[in-house]
Amino acid sequence: MNTNGCIQAVWRWLFLPVVFLVCGRNVAVGAILLKEVQRDRLAALVRSEPEAEKLFNKLRHEADSCLNDRAQPVSTIHTAGKLNADPDKAKSRASFADMRKLSAFGYSYAVTSNQVYSAAAKRMILAWASTNQPNGLAIDETKLEPLFVAYDLTRSAYSVQERSVAEGWLRNIARAELAAVHTGSATSFNNWNSHRLKTIGLIGFLLEYRPLVTHAVEGFRKQIEQNLRPDGSSFDFHERDALHYHCYDLEPLLTLAMVARQNGVDLYDYAAPNGACLSKSVRFLVPYCDGTKTHAEWVNSKVAFDRTRAEAGEDKFQVGVTFDPRSALRVFELASFFDEAFKPMVCRLANKSGAKYPTWQTVINNACRSEGGTH
């Protein structure tokens, strides 16, 4: 299918009645994180590996402590382009406590099959689906990733009607993200686009709709060529003079590549015609995280909002602040899904030298290497 045909198919699907999609032949059964055999492997790791058990118990404690908490959905997420002191941003950031809780509910259910966790996740997800109106701003809606994962892990607990509500909202998010693209603008290829492609791709794989997946996969390849450089640096690193934004570019691309790999599509190893590739851009960070190099952030940023944040006193945006290697932990956690050579860096940044499982993501990575998995 050519690009125009793919886009037309996406829009036709986005406007189909949700009940048809849920009740008819297009019933969504896709998975974005753990297949059934990998869930079993995850549960086995928690039972047999003390480090994995300790990490899981922390998640389960979080889940148990907030089982009866009320959801805090906002009608519209407002974080992009706003200072921390902005009341709309403060309200949105407070609502993201739900994302942490949903992650705990989802994984607790995946490991234990205890329906108390799936019920809590469902209640919170349906509250968001019934309240939130997508705005199409990639930097806002990227924050919903833990909700997508929790829905993936607990979807078996939903009735047809409940799935209609949840999946109708997911389609609205995809529709808003697609409509917000401004061809030729910086946000069509900078970090915004990395996050946009992640959100669209996760929804496409989750709802198992091929044209939406194709849009994300083709967009990923184009993004690698437009955003990443052959030396491993990124457009955003040079535009902002900040490794903070290099990491912020890579995290959503790595997430999309991981979900794609789980569904039989290899994006991580894709090399663009100009020689850029995701793994090379991950390695670009290594000397700044192993103590070889340091970087003074924001000194030559070309973006006025970076100066505005500094003038407002936001600590991590102060001109000349030294890049904190711990900011790259998520990048290396995700990269170690593909290449275990990055695991020692995860241990270093998590301050758990020599650990078999320094973080929960490394437990998930191992579960995905089970027989029947993708590695």
N, C-alpha and C positions, 0 to 999 in steps of 0.2 A: 504494500500500500504506500503510495507517495505521500509527501508531507501534507498537501492540501486535502487529500482524501482522508488521511488520518484525523486531521483537525475537524473536518465535517462530521466524521463518524463519532468523534468525542462529543461534539455539541448535540448531535441527535440523541445519543445515549443519556447525556446529562439532563435532557428535558423529557425523557420517557417517564411515565407514571411509576412511582416507586413501588407500588403494590405489584405491578407487572414484573419488576425486576426481582422482587423477593419471592413471589409466589410462582412465577413462571419458570421457563427453562433457564433463565440467566441467574438462578439463585446463586448468591455469592458464597463461596466456600474457600476462598484463597487464604493463604497464611503468609504473614510477613516476618515472623520470627522463628517459632519453633514448630516443626512438624511433630506428629504424634510420637514417632520413635525417639525424637530428640527431647520431648517432654519427659518421656520415661527415663532417658539417660540423665537428664537434669535431676530428677527425683532420686535416681540411684547415686549420683555424685553427692547429693546432700546427705544421703544416708551413710555413705562409705568414706567420705573425705572430711576430716575434722575442720579444715579451713573453709571448705564449701559450706558445711553445716553452720559454722559461726557466722558467715556472711548472710546465709539465708535466715538464720534466727533473728538477725538485726532487722531484716525486711519484714519478717512475720511479726515481730514485736511492734513495728510501725503500723502494720495492718491491724493488729489486734487493738491498738490504742485509739484508732480512729474509725472503728466499724460503724459507729452511730453518728459520726460527724455529718453535718449538713453540707451539701455541695455549695460551692461559692461561684457559680458561673457568672460571667459578665455578659451583658448584651452584645458588646463589641470590645474586642481586645485593643488596647491603646498602649503600645510601647515604642513603636518605630518613630524615630525622630523626636522623642520627648525626653526631657531631663528627669532625673530620678525624683525631683521635688514636685513634678507635675501630678496633680491629684488623680487624673485619669490613669496615669501610668502606675501610681501607687496602688490604686484599686485593682488594676489588672494583675500586678505582681502579687498581690495578696491572694488573688484567685488561683494563682499557679500552685498554691499549696495542694490543690486538688490533684495536680499532676503527680506530685510525689506520692500521695496516698494511692492513686490509681496504679502506679507502678508496683507498690507494695501489695495491693489487692491482687493484681494480675499474676504476679509471680508466686504469691502465696497459694493461689488457686491452682496454678500450673503444677506446683510441686506436690500439693496435698490433696487436690480434688475436693476440698471442703467447700460446699456451696455457700457457706456464710461469706466467703470472700468474693465469689462471683456475684452474689446478690448485692453486696456493697458496691462493687464496681459498676454493676448495671444501673443501680439507682443514681450514682453520680454521673455516669455517662449520659443517661437519658435526661438528667437535669440540664446538662450542657447542650445536648441536642435540641431541647425544647426552648432554650433561652438564648443561646448565642447566635448572632447574625454575622456570618463571615464578611470581612472587609476586603479580602484579596491582597492584603499587605503581607508579603512573605515573612517578614521579620516578626510579625505578630503571630501568625498561625503556625509557624514552625514550633512554637512552644507547646502545641497540642500533641506532639509525637508520643509522649507517654500514654495519652488517652487512646491513640490509635493502637498501640501495642496492647494495652489492657483490653480493648474491645476484641482484638485478635485472640487473646488468650482466654476470654470468657464468653465468646459469642454463643457457645452451645447452650448457655443459660437463658437466651432470649427467645421470646415467642415471635411468631411471624409479625405481629403488630409492632412489637418493640424493635425488631430489626428494621422495620419500615421507617420508624422514626429516626433511629440512629444512622441508617445508611442514606436516608434522604438528606440528612444534615451533612454527611460526608460528601455527598455529591454536590451540595451547595458550596462547600469549601473549595472543591476542585473547580467548580464553575467560576467562582470569584477569583481564584488564583489565575486561571487562564485569561479571564477578562481584564486583569490588571496589568498584563504585559504591555509595555510601551516600546515597540521596536525602535532600536537606535539609541535608546536612553541607556545610561550607565547601569540602571537596575535590570536591564535585559541580559547582562553578562557578568555583573559583579556578584558579591556575596548574596545579594537578594535573590538572584536567579538560582544559585546553588540551593538555597532554602526552598524556593518555589518548586524546583524540580523534585526535591526530596518529598515535599508534601503531596504533590501530584502523583509521584511514583508510589508512595506508600498507600495512598487511597486506591490507585489503579490495581496494585497487587492484592490489596486487602479485599476489594470487591471483584477481583478477577475479571477486569475488563481490559481486553487486549489493546484497543486503540489508545486508551489512556496510558497504559504501560509503555506502548511504543513511543508516545509523545515524550515520556520521561526518559526513556533509554536513548532516543535520538538526541534529546536535549542535553543529556549527560555528556555524550560524545562531543557535541558542539561546545559545551561549556568547558570541557578539558582543553580544547584547542584555543578558545577565546580568553579564558580566565587564567589558566596555568601556563607557565613559561618552561622552555626546555631545560633551564637550569634548576627547576624545581620551585622557584619563587612563584608568586601569584600577582595578578593585577592589583588586588586589594592591598597586598603587602607594599607595593610601590606607591599606590595611591594614598595610603594612610600612613606609610612608614611605620607599620606596626605589625608585629608577629601575631598580636591579638586577632587581627582580621585575617591573617593567613590561616590560623586555626579555625576561625569562624567560617571560612570558605570550605575547609576540608571536612569538618564534622558532618555536614549534611550530605556531601558527596560520598563519604565513606559509609554513612548510614544507608543511602540509596544503593550503593554497590553491595553492601551486605545483604539487604533484602532481595536484591536482584539475584545474587549468588544462591540464596535459599530457594529461589524459584527457577534455577537453572540458567541464568543469564550472567555471563562474566563481564563485568564492567571494570573491576579493579585493575586488571592487566591491560586495559585498552590504552594504546599509544596513539596520540593524535599525529597527523601528518607533520606537524612542526616539532615532534619529539617529546611533547609534554605528556606526562602520565601521572596518575594519582600517587603511585608508590614513590615516584621521584620527588613529589612535593611533600610527602611525609618525611622522607629522608632529609629534605632541606632543613627540617626543624631540629634534627638530631644534635648538631654541634651547639645549638642554643639551649639544649636541654641536658647535655652531658657535662657541662662546665667548660667546654672548649671555647665558646664565644658568648658574648653578651650583646644585647641590643637595646639602645635607648629609644623608647617608643615615642611616636607622634611628632618627632622633631621637625620633619619635613612634610607633614600631612597637607594634602591639597584640599581637604574637606573642612569647610567652615564650622560644621557642627562639632567636630573634634575640639576646636578651640572654645566653642561655647560650653562644652561639657567641662573642659579644664577650668574655664573662668568661673563656672558654677561650683567648683570645688570637688568634683567627683574624682576620687583618689586615683583610680586606675587609668584615668585619661589625662593625668598631669604630664605636660611636655617633658620628655627626658626620663620618665620613670623607667626603670630597668624591667625588661620582660621577665615575668615570673614563669619559669619552666613548668610549674604545676598547672598552668593554664592549658598546657598541651596534653594533659593526662587523657582526656576523652579521645583525642586524636589517636594516641598510641593504643588505647584500649581497643578501639574499632579496627585499627590497622593490624593488630595482633590476631584478629579474627582470620585474616588472610595470610599472615606471615608471623609465625611464632618468634622470629628473630627480634621482633619489637617488644616481646614480653619483658626482658630485663629492664627496658626503659619504663614500662608500666610499674614494675617493682620499685624502681628508683623514684619515680614521681609520686607514687603512693606511699613512699617511705616504708616499704615492706621488702627489704632486700632478701632475696632468696626464696620468697614465698612461692608456693605452687599456684595459689590463687590469690593474688594481691587485691583483686576487686571482683565484684559480682559479674561484671561483663566477661571476665576471663573464665568464670565458671560456665557461662552461657556459650562462650567460644568452644570450650571443650565439649559441651553437650552436642554442639552442632557437628562435631567430628565423629559421631557415632556411626556404626554401620547403618547404611541407608541414608546417611547425611550427604552433604554436598562437598566435602573436602577429600 
